[in-house]
Amino acid sequence: MEIKFDKKYLSELYYEGKCSDKKHRYQPQVVKNYKKCIDLLEMVPGVESLYKYNALNYERLRGDKEGRESIRVNDQYRIEFETKHIESETIITVCNIIELSNHYK
């Protein structure tokens, strides 16, 4: 699978471990878990395989976020992403990392 990032800060967070802007600052443990989740997305043969990782709480989103899927970084944050299948390759576009307290409002 190929991983793409929708926003610059998501890419910086993965490759550099921090963001250049002050708006998107996260605790070191959140960044570490974020990187692990992205690595796992890259490794699995298909997003359906994420169901077997209970700690990730993989789900397909509904409502105004239909077409997106999400996995849990920890008990406070989730990663939202979109999946596209082009020929025999799956491309995952990471859309954002959101705080769960904001997610359920």
Helices and strands as residue ranges (DSSP letters): E 2-5, H 8-15, H 28-43, G 47-52, G 54-56, E 59-60, G 63-65, E 69-72, E 77-86, E 89-99, H 100-103
